[in-house]
Amino acid sequence: MSVKLEQFNQVYTRKVNLGPPSYTASIEIKKPDLYYSVQKLTNHYRKCMKKEILSQEKIEKEMVEIINKSILIFNQETDSVEQELRQANNSKDIISVFERIIIE
């Protein structure tokens, strides 16, 4: 799963050099609603794993599916999905938004 998360981060983030006088790099997040929703789910599933609410296999399967969907829809029009994610109040709502995404 960590490989998928790294792949997700490569797609959704970009290092931006601010230039003079500060040469430190800043990270730009593309499609922040999608990015932060996946981050929330990552934290949610980590808590579930610690509390042993869900099995590790189930968690990995669900997270890989969500990450794959988010990577596949990155270059598509996602305004409606992002709107739904903004309105999602908890992890369960976020999961249901991703479950409704159908990749053909």
C-alpha positions as CSV (number, residue, x, y, z in Angstrom):
1,M,0.0,0.0,0.0
2,S,2.9,2.4,0.7
3,V,3.9,2.1,-3.0
4,K,0.5,3.1,-4.1
5,L,0.5,6.1,-1.6
6,E,3.8,7.2,-3.0
7,Q,2.4,7.0,-6.6
8,F,-0.6,8.9,-5.4
9,N,1.6,11.6,-3.9
10,Q,3.6,11.9,-7.1
11,V,0.5,12.5,-9.1
12,Y,-1.2,14.9,-6.8
13,T,1.7,17.0,-5.5
14,R,4.4,19.0,-7.2
15,K,7.5,20.7,-5.7
16,V,7.7,24.4,-6.5
17,N,10.9,26.4,-6.1
18,L,10.0,29.8,-4.8
19,G,13.2,31.4,-6.1
20,P,15.2,34.3,-4.6
21,P,15.4,35.2,-1.8
22,S,14.1,31.9,-0.5
23,Y,15.4,28.8,-2.3
24,T,13.3,26.3,-0.3
25,A,10.9,24.2,-2.2
26,S,7.2,24.4,-1.5
27,I,4.7,21.7,-2.3
28,E,1.7,22.5,-4.5
29,I,-1.3,20.2,-4.2
30,K,-3.3,19.6,-7.3
31,K,-7.0,18.9,-6.8
32,P,-6.8,19.5,-3.0
33,D,-10.3,18.1,-2.3
34,L,-9.4,14.7,-3.7
35,Y,-5.9,14.8,-2.2
36,Y,-7.1,15.6,1.4
37,S,-10.0,13.1,1.2
38,V,-7.6,10.3,0.4
39,Q,-5.4,11.5,3.2
40,K,-8.3,11.5,5.6
41,L,-9.1,7.9,4.5
42,T,-5.5,6.9,5.0
43,N,-5.7,8.2,8.6
44,H,-9.1,6.5,9.1
45,Y,-7.8,3.1,8.0
46,R,-4.7,3.4,10.1
47,K,-6.9,4.0,13.1
48,C,-9.0,1.0,12.2
49,M,-5.9,-1.2,11.8
50,K,-4.6,-0.1,15.3
51,K,-7.9,-0.8,16.9
52,E,-8.3,-4.0,14.9
53,I,-11.7,-3.0,13.7
54,L,-10.9,-4.2,10.1
55,S,-8.5,-6.8,8.9
56,Q,-5.3,-5.6,7.2
57,E,-6.2,-7.4,4.0
58,K,-9.6,-5.6,3.8
59,I,-8.0,-2.2,4.6
60,E,-5.3,-2.7,1.9
61,K,-7.9,-3.8,-0.7
62,E,-10.1,-0.8,0.0
63,M,-7.3,1.7,0.1
64,V,-5.6,0.4,-3.1
65,E,-9.0,0.6,-4.9
66,I,-9.6,4.2,-3.7
67,I,-6.0,5.3,-4.6
68,N,-6.3,3.7,-8.0
69,K,-9.6,5.5,-8.7
70,S,-8.1,8.8,-7.6
71,I,-5.1,8.3,-9.8
72,L,-7.2,7.3,-12.8
73,I,-9.6,10.3,-12.5
74,F,-6.8,12.8,-12.0
75,N,-6.8,14.0,-15.6
76,Q,-10.6,14.0,-16.0
77,E,-13.2,16.6,-15.1
78,T,-13.8,16.0,-11.4
79,D,-15.8,19.0,-10.3
80,S,-18.8,17.0,-9.2
81,V,-16.7,14.5,-7.3
82,E,-14.8,17.3,-5.6
83,Q,-18.1,19.0,-4.7
84,E,-19.4,15.8,-3.1
85,L,-16.1,15.3,-1.2
86,R,-16.4,18.9,0.2
87,Q,-19.8,18.0,1.5
88,A,-18.7,14.7,3.0
89,N,-18.8,14.9,6.8
90,N,-16.9,11.8,7.7
91,S,-14.9,8.9,6.4
92,K,-18.0,6.8,5.6
93,D,-19.3,9.6,3.4
94,I,-15.9,9.9,1.6
95,I,-15.8,6.1,1.0
96,S,-19.3,6.2,-0.4
97,V,-18.3,8.9,-2.9
98,F,-15.4,6.8,-4.1
99,E,-17.6,3.7,-4.3
100,R,-19.8,5.6,-6.8
101,I,-16.9,6.3,-9.1
102,I,-17.0,3.8,-11.9
103,I,-13.9,3.3,-14.0
104,E,-14.5,1.8,-17.4
